[in-house]
Amino acid sequence: MNRSDYIIRRVGIALFTIVFVTILNFFLFRVLPGDPARSLARDPRLTAEAVAALRERFGLDKPLVINLESGNPFDSQFFRYLGNLVRGDLGISYNFNRPVADLLGEYLINTLLLVGVGEILAILIGIALGIVAAWRRGTPLDVAALLFGLFTWALPTFFLGIILLIIGSTYLGLPVAGSRTPGMDYAGPLEMIGDIGRHLAMPTLTLTVILLGQYLLIMRSSLLDVLGEDYILTARAKGLPDRQIMRDHALRNAMLPMVTLIALTLGFTVSGSILIESVYSWPGLGRAVFDAVSRRDYPMLQGAFLLFTVSVVLANTAADLLYAALDPRVRQ
């Protein structure tokens, strides 16, 4: 299979997956117990007519899939959902009474800030420790790195988050919630960046520790496999320096599994930050999904789930294409 056919095939699979999940996305949250209109009408003094008006306003009075009661069978919640989605309209949040796209955009910036910084630190530290551990195999340094990687990989996210939250707030004087200090009047951009950085410190540290263990272990294992290959033995027999062998012959091949792991982890981290954002009350997508589930905010859940799906699918597709570029055998 040549490169263009491979790319077309992978992109086609990605598009099919997104379409399938888009349809599933509508029905998935309709199985939740309870009536979202009743959840909207938190005031017990509201009359039945007021509740019915709320249902009509948000389209909850329409049949789920096919409208057999009117002359237009497509006048239903499902086909309205598809029509709005084609126009880029993700609907109106039941809870905030604002466009879901605008809300997701605000939350996404905070999530990308948390995930981006945490991922970069975890990748750099994890790969560096994995290289050192593999190169010094069998030494106390290797054993310490291996134990550290296994320990961090096995740590529950919420447990580590709570521990670091207590340490940060009690001993370091760091904020315990939010992304900025409420009501603070910043004297300039640097003061604002510093305040956001203080709020970001503990969530980022939690995410970094949780992720770097798997990067360390996979990098160590992959590099050990490469260092045992015949071409590495040949390079050593030629008298090449260890640094050159590592740089020119070992690292590139050892990075192939890491490319896949990084892409997959990045996609799932965007959707898997719910625990960290909940522990630290970080105003990101994870926190928004947590609140939307408790309030049965269907449009918010649908929009966030679709965003999570697209991020995972795009990460998978990018990993496949990059992997094929680094190793042409994959296209076969």
Rosetta silent file (secondary structure, phi, psi, omega in degrees, C-alpha in Angstrom):
SEQUENCE: MNRSDYIIRRVGIALFTIVFVTILNFFLFRVLPGDPARSLARDPRLTAEAVAALRERFGLDKPLVINLESGNPFDSQFFRYLGNLVRGDLGISYNFNRPVADLLGEYLINTLLLVGVGEILAILIGIALGIVAAWRRGTPLDVAALLFGLFTWALPTFFLGIILLIIGSTYLGLPVAGSRTPGMDYAGPLEMIGDIGRHLAMPTLTLTVILLGQYLLIMRSSLLDVLGEDYILTARAKGLPDRQIMRDHALRNAMLPMVTLIALTLGFTVSGSILIESVYSWPGLGRAVFDAVSRRDYPMLQGAFLLFTVSVVLANTAADLLYAALDPRVRQ
SCORE:     score description
SCORE:     0.000 S_00000001
   1 L     0.000  125.420 -179.587    0.000    0.000    0.000 S_00000001
   2 L   -78.209  175.362 -172.297    1.482    3.349   -1.032 S_00000001
   3 H   -65.023  -43.425 -177.450    1.490    6.422    1.191 S_00000001
   4 H   -65.194  -40.901  177.470   -1.517    8.194   -0.342 S_00000001
   5 H   -63.667  -39.246  179.764   -3.734    5.090   -0.125 S_00000001
   6 H   -64.420  -43.851 -179.777   -2.710    4.596    3.481 S_00000001
   7 H   -63.203  -45.640  179.874   -3.523    8.211    4.362 S_00000001
   8 H   -60.584  -41.699 -179.424   -6.925    8.054    2.619 S_00000001
   9 H   -64.198  -45.428 -178.436   -7.769    4.817    4.417 S_00000001
  10 H   -66.868  -40.389  178.924   -6.839    6.146    7.867 S_00000001
  11 H   -66.564  -38.676  177.313   -8.692    9.432    7.329 S_00000001
  12 H   -61.706  -43.490  177.795  -11.755    7.527    6.074 S_00000001
  13 H   -62.490  -40.304  179.718  -11.784    5.331    9.169 S_00000001
  14 H   -63.253  -43.778 -179.923  -11.479    8.437   11.364 S_00000001
  15 H   -65.231  -41.937  178.081  -14.433   10.140    9.637 S_00000001
  16 H   -61.190  -41.778  179.442  -16.591    7.011    9.905 S_00000001
  17 H   -62.455  -43.026 -179.748  -15.791    6.762   13.616 S_00000001
  18 H   -64.425  -41.613  178.988  -16.738   10.389   14.215 S_00000001
  19 H   -63.570  -44.274  179.916  -20.054    9.979   12.349 S_00000001
  20 H   -61.735  -45.341 -178.452  -20.915    6.818   14.287 S_00000001
  21 H   -69.042  -31.720  177.466  -20.102    8.416   17.626 S_00000001
  22 H   -61.122  -42.319  177.671  -22.053   11.541   16.664 S_00000001
  23 H   -69.195  -44.745  178.307  -25.208    9.433   16.260 S_00000001
  24 H   -61.531  -32.653 -177.097  -24.473    7.438   19.407 S_00000001
  25 H   -57.411  -36.933 -178.290  -23.836   10.714   21.210 S_00000001
  26 H   -67.401  -46.324 -173.635  -27.502   11.697   20.940 S_00000001
  27 H   -79.776  -24.463 -173.596  -28.944    8.497   22.408 S_00000001
  28 H   -58.714  -44.365 -174.120  -26.275    7.926   25.048 S_00000001
  29 H   -88.351   -7.137  175.540  -27.407   10.669   27.402 S_00000001
  30 H   -77.943  -11.029  178.241  -31.132   10.044   26.859 S_00000001
  31 H   -85.338   -5.738  177.689  -30.862    6.866   28.939 S_00000001
  32 L   -64.545  137.872  179.570  -30.061    8.922   32.039 S_00000001
  33 L   -69.354  152.638  176.082  -32.888    8.704   34.587 S_00000001
  34 L   100.346  167.083 -178.392  -34.977   11.765   35.301 S_00000001
  35 L  -110.678  118.797  179.865  -36.514   14.598   33.336 S_00000001
  36 H   -61.592  -28.375  178.074  -34.205   17.490   32.347 S_00000001
  37 H   -65.481  -39.812  176.611  -37.190   19.852   32.363 S_00000001
  38 H   -66.595  -33.190  177.247  -37.788   19.052   36.032 S_00000001
  39 H   -68.346  -34.452  177.060  -34.088   19.607   36.659 S_00000001
  40 H   -68.275  -40.122 -177.091  -34.382   23.019   35.017 S_00000001
  41 L   -85.419   73.857 -177.392  -37.414   23.909   37.094 S_00000001
  42 L   -72.930  -21.637 -179.560  -35.646   23.945   40.448 S_00000001
  43 L   -79.497  115.744 -178.108  -38.244   26.253   41.920 S_00000001
  44 L   -66.996  -12.230 -178.541  -41.023   24.045   43.355 S_00000001
  45 L   -83.439   -7.205  179.729  -43.474   26.911   42.967 S_00000001
  46 L   -66.078  138.519  179.802  -43.377   26.693   39.157 S_00000001
  47 L   -79.960  168.037  177.747  -46.662   25.573   37.659 S_00000001
  48 H   -62.975  -32.751  178.262  -47.104   22.700   35.226 S_00000001
  49 H   -66.021  -38.443  178.508  -47.615   25.267   32.455 S_00000001
  50 H   -66.233  -40.577  177.944  -44.246   26.848   33.220 S_00000001
  51 H   -64.173  -41.177  178.366  -42.538   23.462   33.110 S_00000001
  52 H   -63.457  -36.688  177.259  -44.249   22.706   29.793 S_00000001
  53 H   -64.387  -37.337  176.555  -43.020   26.057   28.437 S_00000001
  54 H   -64.613  -42.511  178.345  -39.485   25.089   29.395 S_00000001
  55 H   -61.029  -41.902 -179.742  -39.839   21.754   27.585 S_00000001
  56 H   -68.050  -38.152 -177.777  -41.102   23.528   24.471 S_00000001
  57 H   -62.185  -40.215 -177.654  -38.338   26.138   24.571 S_00000001
  58 L   -97.554   10.223  176.056  -35.589   23.522   24.540 S_00000001
  59 L    76.111   14.849 -178.235  -37.357   21.140   22.158 S_00000001
  60 L   -79.964   -7.010  178.429  -37.979   18.492   24.805 S_00000001
  61 L   -84.499  -10.205 -179.390  -41.647   18.302   23.841 S_00000001
  62 L   -81.528  153.588  174.032  -40.771   16.733   20.481 S_00000001
  63 L   -59.819  160.615 -173.840  -40.614   12.948   19.933 S_00000001
  64 L   -69.435  -50.540 -173.996  -37.191   11.387   20.301 S_00000001
  65 L  -118.357  -59.866 -176.505  -36.590   10.068   16.753 S_00000001
  66 L  -117.081  132.774  179.364  -39.651   10.097   14.473 S_00000001
  67 L   -97.056  100.044 -178.944  -42.565   12.499   14.794 S_00000001
  68 L   -88.760   -7.033 -175.390  -45.667   10.508   13.842 S_00000001
  69 L   -92.383  -13.873 -179.145  -48.083   13.109   15.187 S_00000001
  70 L  -118.698  175.788  179.402  -47.302   15.890   12.715 S_00000001
  71 L   -74.938  -12.330  179.942  -46.993   16.129    8.982 S_00000001
  72 L  -113.020  102.884 -177.896  -43.209   16.271    9.233 S_00000001
  73 L   -66.251  -17.191 -177.918  -41.782   12.975   10.562 S_00000001
  74 L   -90.967    2.914  177.254  -38.343   14.589   10.855 S_00000001
  75 L   -82.883   71.457 -176.926  -39.548   17.213   13.328 S_00000001
  76 L  -135.459  171.158 -179.505  -37.992   15.351   16.257 S_00000001
  77 H   -62.170  -40.055 -175.774  -35.228   15.844   18.782 S_00000001
  78 H   -65.703  -49.104 -176.832  -32.815   13.582   16.844 S_00000001
  79 H   -73.465  -28.522  171.731  -33.120   15.266   13.450 S_00000001
  80 H   -65.181  -40.114  177.939  -33.040   18.707   15.035 S_00000001
  81 H   -60.768  -45.777  179.643  -29.816   17.648   16.732 S_00000001
  82 H   -66.225  -42.136 -179.978  -28.295   16.512   13.406 S_00000001
  83 H   -63.203  -43.361  178.193  -29.457   19.641   11.587 S_00000001
  84 H   -65.368  -36.563 -178.801  -28.016   21.954   14.223 S_00000001
  85 H   -66.102  -38.445  178.056  -24.784   19.971   14.260 S_00000001
  86 H   -62.465  -34.358  178.982  -24.330   20.365   10.496 S_00000001
  87 L   -83.781    1.027 -179.134  -24.626   24.139   10.965 S_00000001
  88 L    81.620   14.069  179.857  -22.083   24.059   13.787 S_00000001
  89 L   -97.850  114.447  179.825  -24.738   24.732   16.421 S_00000001
  90 L   -90.382    4.483  176.815  -24.237   22.562   19.506 S_00000001
  91 L    96.813 -177.900 -179.791  -27.395   23.855   21.143 S_00000001
  92 E  -109.867  130.731  179.079  -28.156   25.937   24.216 S_00000001
  93 L   -65.254  130.311  178.231  -27.053   24.798   27.655 S_00000001
  94 L   -64.043  -35.545 -172.820  -30.020   24.033   29.886 S_00000001
  95 L   -82.632  -42.719 -175.442  -28.147   25.182   32.959 S_00000001
  96 L   -97.234  -13.038 -178.202  -26.367   28.322   31.725 S_00000001
  97 L    56.087   38.964  177.922  -28.839   29.334   28.994 S_00000001
  98 L  -133.355  158.117  177.879  -25.872   30.083   26.719 S_00000001
  99 E   -58.309  133.846 -178.539  -24.598   28.494   23.485 S_00000001
 100 H   -62.476  -36.739 -179.299  -22.722   25.282   24.253 S_00000001
 101 H   -60.235  -40.393  178.927  -20.027   26.144   21.713 S_00000001
 102 H   -66.559  -42.826  179.868  -19.175   29.340   23.597 S_00000001
 103 H   -64.530  -44.521 -179.530  -19.051   27.544   26.941 S_00000001
 104 H   -63.914  -35.360  177.380  -16.893   24.711   25.597 S_00000001
 105 H   -62.015  -41.756  178.723  -14.513   27.247   24.082 S_00000001
 106 H   -66.560  -45.046 -179.426  -14.012   28.896   27.482 S_00000001
 107 H   -69.009  -35.278 -176.901  -13.551   25.594   29.299 S_00000001
 108 H   -62.813  -37.285  179.632  -11.317   24.163   26.568 S_00000001
 109 H   -60.070  -44.889  179.975   -8.730   26.922   27.013 S_00000001
 110 H   -66.643  -39.530  179.207   -8.323   26.048   30.698 S_00000001
 111 H   -66.616  -43.299  179.440   -8.158   22.308   29.985 S_00000001
 112 H   -64.194  -34.868  177.118   -5.576   22.743   27.227 S_00000001
 113 H   -63.587  -46.625  179.380   -3.491   24.904   29.559 S_00000001
 114 H   -66.168  -50.068 -176.540   -3.534   22.206   32.245 S_00000001
 115 H   -67.844  -40.301 -177.934   -3.082   19.268   29.874 S_00000001
 116 H   -62.093  -50.399 -179.627   -0.471   20.995   27.721 S_00000001
 117 H   -65.266  -44.318 -179.531    1.871   21.930   30.556 S_00000001
 118 H   -63.750  -41.465 -179.914    1.368   18.598   32.345 S_00000001
 119 H   -65.534  -45.115 -178.330    1.922   16.536   29.191 S_00000001
 120 H   -61.194  -46.136  179.612    5.092   18.396   28.177 S_00000001
 121 H   -64.214  -42.533 -179.204    6.639   17.998   31.619 S_00000001
 122 H   -65.044  -40.525 -179.833    5.620   14.314   31.839 S_00000001
 123 H   -65.227  -48.781 -177.194    7.014   13.537   28.365 S_00000001
 124 H   -64.093  -48.447 -178.041   10.338   15.272   28.938 S_00000001
 125 H   -68.841  -43.798 -178.110   10.912   13.875   32.431 S_00000001
 126 H   -63.390  -45.160  179.573    9.575   10.397   31.621 S_00000001
 127 H   -66.114  -42.671  179.865   11.644    9.954   28.444 S_00000001
 128 H   -61.134  -46.037  178.684   14.791   11.293   30.131 S_00000001
 129 H   -66.112  -36.522  178.262   14.418    8.936   33.098 S_00000001
 130 H   -65.035  -39.305  178.261   13.610    6.034   30.775 S_00000001
 131 H   -65.691  -45.710  179.986   16.770    6.629   28.733 S_00000001
 132 H   -62.805  -42.496 -179.012   18.938    6.843   31.837 S_00000001
 133 H   -64.795  -41.428  179.936   17.366    3.705   33.323 S_00000001
 134 H   -69.554  -40.034 -178.808   17.851    1.682   30.134 S_00000001
 135 H   -69.271  -30.802  178.690   21.432    2.875   29.614 S_00000001
 136 L  -106.500   42.118 -174.790   22.299    2.060   33.250 S_00000001
 137 L   -57.672  134.432  177.206   20.396   -1.218   33.310 S_00000001
 138 L    87.392   -9.499  179.954   20.851   -3.249   36.471 S_00000001
 139 L   -86.242  164.675  176.090   22.337   -0.410   38.496 S_00000001
 140 H   -56.216  -32.056  178.113   20.709    1.107   41.613 S_00000001
 141 H   -64.138  -40.907  177.966   19.716    4.072   39.443 S_00000001
 142 H   -65.093  -44.117 -179.580   17.778    1.763   37.125 S_00000001
 143 H   -63.097  -43.206  179.541   16.070    0.015   40.025 S_00000001
 144 H   -63.133  -43.773  179.370   15.097    3.358   41.624 S_00000001
 145 H   -64.743  -39.644  179.814   13.698    4.689   38.335 S_00000001
 146 H   -64.730  -45.004  178.483   11.774    1.460   37.746 S_00000001
 147 H   -64.493  -40.134  178.369   10.216    1.518   41.218 S_00000001
 148 H   -63.223  -43.557  179.457    9.359    5.190   40.854 S_00000001
 149 H   -63.555  -43.598  178.543    7.690    4.565   37.491 S_00000001
 150 H   -64.774  -39.245 -179.092    5.637    1.636   38.804 S_00000001
 151 H   -65.414  -48.154 -178.573    4.607    3.594   41.890 S_00000001
 152 H   -68.472  -34.170  179.636    3.438    6.682   39.990 S_00000001
 153 H   -66.379  -32.603 -176.849    1.665    4.599   37.354 S_00000001
 154 H   -87.621   -8.257 -177.072   -0.325    2.783   40.048 S_00000001
 155 L   -68.480  130.169  172.079   -1.300    5.904   42.005 S_00000001
 156 L   -66.606  135.719 -176.030   -5.037    6.738   41.939 S_00000001
 157 H   -60.354  -47.106 -176.128   -5.494   10.195   40.452 S_00000001
 158 H   -66.431  -35.077 -179.721   -7.978   11.440   43.054 S_00000001
 159 H   -66.508  -48.537  178.638   -5.830   10.177   45.953 S_00000001
 160 H   -62.693  -38.751  179.638   -2.675   11.912   44.714 S_00000001
 161 H   -61.784  -43.485  179.979   -4.697   15.036   43.943 S_00000001
 162 H   -65.983  -42.069  179.581   -6.091   15.265   47.471 S_00000001
 163 H   -61.988  -47.592 -179.576   -2.656   14.673   49.046 S_00000001
 164 H   -68.352  -31.267  176.613   -0.995   17.345   46.906 S_00000001
 165 H   -62.864  -43.337  179.276   -3.932   19.689   47.516 S_00000001
 166 H   -65.845  -44.395 -179.904   -3.371   19.418   51.277 S_00000001
 167 H   -63.716  -45.684 -177.604    0.391   19.881   50.931 S_00000001
 168 H   -64.532  -40.338 -177.551    0.071   22.830   48.573 S_00000001
 169 H   -79.616  -33.533 -175.102   -2.504   24.695   50.619 S_00000001
 170 H   -83.971  -45.762 -172.355   -1.067   23.924   54.059 S_00000001
 171 L  -103.719  -24.602 -176.869    2.691   24.161   53.570 S_00000001
 172 L  -107.391   -9.591  178.683    3.165   26.105   50.330 S_00000001
 173 L    67.629   30.092 -179.463    0.330   28.607   50.645 S_00000001
 174 L   -89.424  155.284  178.375   -1.024   27.840   47.179 S_00000001
 175 L   -62.942  155.124 -176.443   -4.672   28.359   46.145 S_00000001
 176 L  -109.745   -5.417 -176.566   -6.998   25.396   46.523 S_00000001
 177 L  -158.373  155.943  174.969   -9.614   26.141   43.852 S_00000001
 178 L    77.221 -179.964  178.717  -10.280   27.950   40.588 S_00000001
 179 L  -109.826  -14.729  178.313   -7.914   29.358   37.990 S_00000001
 180 L  -145.442  160.632  177.140   -7.694   32.942   39.311 S_00000001
 181 L   -77.292  121.109 -177.173   -8.122   34.787   42.571 S_00000001
 182 L   -60.139  133.318  175.278  -11.712   36.119   42.692 S_00000001
 183 L    75.761    5.085 -177.458  -11.958   39.911   42.631 S_00000001
 184 L   -78.407  131.406  179.822   -8.222   40.424   42.178 S_00000001
 185 L   -99.727  107.221 -175.510   -7.292   43.554   40.204 S_00000001
 186 L   -75.956  136.125  178.428   -4.127   42.763   38.262 S_00000001
 187 L   -77.624  -20.799 -179.330   -1.539   45.509   37.914 S_00000001
 188 L  -173.425  177.094 -178.880   -0.281   44.011   34.661 S_00000001
 189 H   -61.077  -36.843 -178.169   -0.010   40.850   32.534 S_00000001
 190 H   -64.248  -38.836  178.789    2.865   39.458   34.589 S_00000001
 191 H   -67.173  -37.059  178.135    0.829   39.585   37.789 S_00000001
 192 H   -66.853  -43.565  178.452   -2.069   37.831   36.050 S_00000001
 193 H   -62.361  -40.494  178.500    0.254   35.115   34.686 S_00000001
 194 H   -63.877  -40.100  179.549    1.748   34.654   38.137 S_00000001
 195 H   -66.695  -43.555  177.899   -1.684   34.273   39.736 S_00000001
 196 H   -63.914  -39.170  179.031   -2.791   31.723   37.125 S_00000001
 197 H   -62.457  -38.774  177.906    0.522   29.884   37.568 S_00000001
 198 H   -65.240  -39.565  177.391   -0.021   29.589   41.332 S_00000001
 199 H   -70.361  -29.217 -175.329   -3.482   28.107   40.754 S_00000001
 200 H   -84.143  -16.290 -170.041   -2.077   25.811   38.048 S_00000001
 201 H   -58.929  -54.787 -175.375    0.884   24.474   40.047 S_00000001
 202 H   -70.689  -42.681  175.052   -0.744   21.637   41.997 S_00000001
 203 H   -60.604  -39.679  179.098   -3.088   20.372   39.222 S_00000001
 204 H   -66.237  -41.862  178.259   -0.156   20.332   36.793 S_00000001
 205 H   -61.840  -41.259  178.212    2.062   18.505   39.274 S_00000001
 206 H   -61.189  -47.929 -179.601   -0.663   15.902   39.821 S_00000001
 207 H   -64.343  -40.253  179.817   -1.107   15.318   36.084 S_00000001
 208 H   -62.402  -46.729 -178.953    2.656   15.182   35.495 S_00000001
 209 H   -64.031  -40.847 -178.875    3.249   12.584   38.202 S_00000001
 210 H   -64.887  -36.350 -174.186    0.337   10.441   37.008 S_00000001
 211 H   -88.157  -33.572 -169.344    1.544   10.432   33.382 S_00000001
 212 H   -68.261  -23.424  179.964    5.328   10.269   33.595 S_00000001
 213 H   -60.195  -45.894 -179.310    5.384    6.737   35.042 S_00000001
 214 H   -69.017  -35.915  176.471    4.058    5.159   31.858 S_00000001
 215 H   -63.979  -42.132  179.489    6.388    7.232   29.687 S_00000001
 216 H   -61.057  -49.603 -174.702    9.352    6.167   31.814 S_00000001
 217 H   -67.965  -42.466 -179.240    8.483    2.455   31.722 S_00000001
 218 H   -69.017  -39.659  178.695    7.647    2.285   28.014 S_00000001
 219 H   -64.951  -42.442  178.380   10.746    4.268   27.033 S_00000001
 220 H   -61.551  -48.615 -179.219   12.962    2.046   29.160 S_00000001
 221 H   -62.910  -44.425 -179.387   11.453   -1.153   27.753 S_00000001
 222 H   -64.249  -42.022 -178.597   11.578    0.072   24.149 S_00000001
 223 H   -69.338  -35.578  176.966   15.174    1.254   24.434 S_00000001
 224 H   -63.994  -38.771  176.913   16.290   -2.017   26.029 S_00000001
 225 H   -63.040  -42.032 -178.946   14.807   -3.914   23.074 S_00000001
 226 H   -68.646  -41.131 -178.730   16.643   -1.691   20.607 S_00000001
 227 H   -65.454  -16.692  177.245   19.957   -1.903   22.468 S_00000001
 228 L   -91.185    1.734 -179.338   19.803   -5.682   22.121 S_00000001
 229 L   -76.599  158.609 -177.160   19.616   -5.571   18.312 S_00000001
 230 H   -66.037  -34.838 -177.031   22.473   -6.752   16.100 S_00000001
 231 H   -68.617  -25.865  173.887   23.027   -3.363   14.461 S_00000001
 232 H   -70.040  -41.654  176.750   23.765   -1.847   17.876 S_00000001
 233 H   -62.008  -38.925  177.975   26.344   -4.579   18.479 S_00000001
 234 H   -65.224  -41.483  178.773   27.837   -3.832   15.058 S_00000001
 235 H   -62.778  -38.811  177.609   28.035   -0.122   15.841 S_00000001
 236 H   -68.662  -37.733  179.185   29.864   -0.880   19.070 S_00000001
 237 H   -64.404  -27.842  177.862   32.215   -3.255   17.251 S_00000001
 238 L   -77.363   -8.116  178.524   33.102   -0.403   14.887 S_00000001
 239 L    86.499   18.539  179.497   34.210    1.630   17.878 S_00000001
 240 L   -69.735  143.974  178.593   31.516    4.286   17.714 S_00000001
 241 L   -63.374  152.482 -179.217   31.122    6.372   20.891 S_00000001
 242 H   -60.094  -38.716 -179.956   28.222    5.527   23.174 S_00000001
 243 H   -63.027  -40.735 -179.546   26.655    8.940   22.697 S_00000001
 244 H   -69.030  -39.188  177.579   26.665    8.549   18.917 S_00000001
 245 H   -61.490  -44.819 -179.763   25.192    5.049   19.128 S_00000001
 246 H   -64.876  -45.193 -174.769   22.408    6.318   21.369 S_00000001
 247 H   -72.427  -45.624 -169.905   21.704    9.426   19.284 S_00000001
 248 H   -93.396  -22.839 -172.461   22.004    8.044   15.759 S_00000001
 249 H  -120.826  -36.085 -171.823   20.958    4.405   16.077 S_00000001
 250 H   -93.033  -47.848 -170.020   19.002    3.652   19.247 S_00000001
 251 H   -64.599  -40.336 -176.071   16.767    6.590   20.107 S_00000001
 252 H   -62.311  -45.324  179.508   14.968    6.962   16.772 S_00000001
 253 H   -71.866  -33.121  179.416   13.817    3.338   16.703 S_00000001
 254 H   -70.334  -21.018 -177.974   13.049    3.344   20.415 S_00000001
 255 H   -80.067  -10.606 -178.063   10.776    6.374   19.952 S_00000001
 256 H   -59.066  -51.329  176.455    8.344    4.496   17.685 S_00000001
 257 H   -63.706  -30.066 -179.468    6.222    3.061   20.544 S_00000001
 258 H   -67.245  -34.400  179.082    6.474    6.404   22.341 S_00000001
 259 H   -59.804  -47.035  178.538    4.888    8.231   19.407 S_00000001
 260 H   -63.437  -45.424 -178.305    1.791    6.052   19.675 S_00000001
 261 H   -62.606  -43.218 -178.709    1.668    6.294   23.460 S_00000001
 262 H   -64.212  -43.997 -179.194    2.017   10.077   23.486 S_00000001
 263 H   -64.256  -44.948  179.807   -0.701   10.558   20.873 S_00000001
 264 H   -65.692  -44.120 -179.117   -3.129    8.220   22.608 S_00000001
 265 H   -63.183  -40.177  179.970   -2.414    9.640   26.048 S_00000001
 266 H   -62.556  -42.638  179.242   -2.863   13.198   24.794 S_00000001
 267 H   -65.334  -42.542 -178.362   -6.257   12.376   23.328 S_00000001
 268 H   -77.381  -25.344 -179.427   -7.500   10.586   26.421 S_00000001
 269 H   -67.361  -35.858  178.219   -6.009   13.142   28.820 S_00000001
 270 H   -59.139  -40.066  179.958   -8.254   15.877   27.409 S_00000001
 271 H   -89.684  -17.364 -175.300  -11.270   13.745   28.286 S_00000001
 272 L   -99.427   13.529 -178.506   -9.766   12.117   31.351 S_00000001
 273 L   -88.454   13.232 -175.853   -8.989   15.248   33.333 S_00000001
 274 H   -62.139  -43.684 -177.034  -12.363   15.102   35.124 S_00000001
 275 H   -64.445  -46.919 -178.497  -10.891   13.810   38.386 S_00000001
 276 H   -64.053  -44.894 -178.733   -8.090   16.371   38.559 S_00000001
 277 H   -67.846  -29.062  177.904  -10.343   19.266   37.635 S_00000001
 278 H   -73.494  -41.481 -179.455  -12.936   18.119   40.170 S_00000001
 279 H   -63.078  -43.449 -175.688  -10.406   17.821   43.003 S_00000001
 280 L   -97.643    6.215 -177.311   -8.949   21.269   42.353 S_00000001
 281 L    50.369   40.591  178.897  -12.197   22.884   41.105 S_00000001
 282 L   -79.075  125.714 -173.770  -10.321   23.807   37.945 S_00000001
 283 L   -77.029   69.540  179.594  -12.805   25.381   35.467 S_00000001
 284 L  -118.101 -169.167 -178.142  -12.114   23.048   32.544 S_00000001
 285 H   -63.225  -39.504 -179.647  -14.002   20.560   30.412 S_00000001
 286 H   -59.928  -46.032  178.260  -13.786   17.846   33.041 S_00000001
 287 H   -64.508  -38.925  179.413  -15.421   20.013   35.664 S_00000001
 288 H   -63.878  -40.299  178.512  -18.070   21.135   33.154 S_00000001
 289 H   -66.207  -41.614  178.738  -18.952   17.511   32.338 S_00000001
 290 H   -58.204  -44.647  179.672  -19.163   16.644   36.038 S_00000001
 291 H   -69.824  -38.297 -177.667  -21.646   19.473   36.612 S_00000001
 292 H   -66.808  -34.755  178.286  -23.602   18.711   33.427 S_00000001
 293 H   -64.324  -44.511 -177.980  -24.140   15.072   34.427 S_00000001
 294 H   -68.605  -22.003 -177.437  -25.599   16.038   37.796 S_00000001
 295 H  -108.186    3.887  179.959  -27.923   18.569   36.135 S_00000001
 296 L    54.307   44.820  179.263  -28.860   16.464   33.068 S_00000001
 297 L   -85.700   84.850 -173.952  -27.673   19.198   30.746 S_00000001
 298 H   -55.818  -50.369 -179.031  -28.000   17.176   27.508 S_00000001
 299 H   -59.320  -38.541  178.999  -26.618   19.776   25.064 S_00000001
 300 H   -66.095  -43.129  178.971  -23.575   20.376   27.256 S_00000001
 301 H   -64.811  -43.337 -179.818  -22.920   16.648   27.608 S_00000001
 302 H   -62.687  -44.528 -179.679  -23.373   16.051   23.887 S_00000001
 303 H   -65.452  -43.623  179.965  -21.018   18.869   22.945 S_00000001
 304 H   -66.641  -42.732  179.950  -18.335   17.850   25.432 S_00000001
 305 H   -63.591  -40.156  177.511  -18.567   14.168   24.493 S_00000001
 306 H   -64.210  -40.709  177.748  -18.297   15.027   20.805 S_00000001
 307 H   -63.895  -42.536  177.698  -15.254   17.180   21.514 S_00000001
 308 H   -61.216  -43.612 -178.586  -13.649   14.364   23.520 S_00000001
 309 H   -62.401  -46.784 -179.623  -14.335   11.893   20.721 S_00000001
 310 H   -61.818  -39.349 -179.897  -12.867   14.106   18.031 S_00000001
 311 H   -64.711  -41.201  179.898   -9.734   14.713   20.126 S_00000001
 312 H   -68.948  -43.957 -179.036   -9.174   10.976   20.664 S_00000001
 313 H   -64.811  -43.702  178.539   -9.846   10.075   17.021 S_00000001
 314 H   -63.949  -38.742  177.779   -7.576   12.840   15.717 S_00000001
 315 H   -64.114  -42.255  177.063   -4.833   11.785   18.134 S_00000001
 316 H   -62.594  -45.428 -179.121   -5.125    8.176   16.944 S_00000001
 317 H   -64.030  -42.565  177.814   -5.060    9.210   13.294 S_00000001
 318 H   -61.973  -39.060  178.676   -2.056   11.493   13.836 S_00000001
 319 H   -65.062  -42.355  178.887   -0.232    8.645   15.580 S_00000001
 320 H   -61.991  -44.549 -178.345   -0.962    6.254   12.708 S_00000001
 321 H   -68.427  -41.594  179.448    0.262    8.708   10.081 S_00000001
 322 H   -68.168  -38.616  178.686    3.384    9.668   12.025 S_00000001
 323 H   -62.581  -42.209  178.898    4.165    6.049   12.803 S_00000001
 324 H   -66.219  -31.954  177.907    3.913    5.178    9.110 S_00000001
 325 H   -70.575  -36.991 -179.578    6.236    8.053    8.242 S_00000001
 326 H   -77.910  -32.187 -177.552    8.841    6.866   10.744 S_00000001
 327 L  -132.972   98.150 -177.335    8.502    3.160    9.878 S_00000001
 328 H   -59.443  -19.258  179.979    7.383    2.393    6.258 S_00000001
 329 H   -63.765  -24.044 -178.378    6.714   -1.229    7.246 S_00000001
 330 H   -63.234  -34.424 -177.778    3.534   -0.099    8.993 S_00000001
 331 H   -67.270  -15.614  179.613    1.906    0.704    5.636 S_00000001
 332 L   -83.042    0.000    0.000    2.196   -2.978    4.686 S_00000001
